[in-house]
């Protein structure tokens, strides 16, 4: 066999299609059984959305909810 025909696992992994951030995270969660990370990230995401919306014209409407 020539050297071109022999590909290492590393070379094969480099030629695969890259996953998006969400797909990569879901693969990590399922493989490592870290299900407790999902609610933490959802809460952090919601807080981030509130911070962004609080600095826009929707801020006064959000503040009335609390």
PyMOL commands that set and color helices and strands:
alter all, ss='L'
color gray80, all
select helices_A, chain A and resi 9-15+21-32+36-54+59-63
alter helices_A, ss='H'
color red, helices_A
deselect
rebuild
show_as cartoon
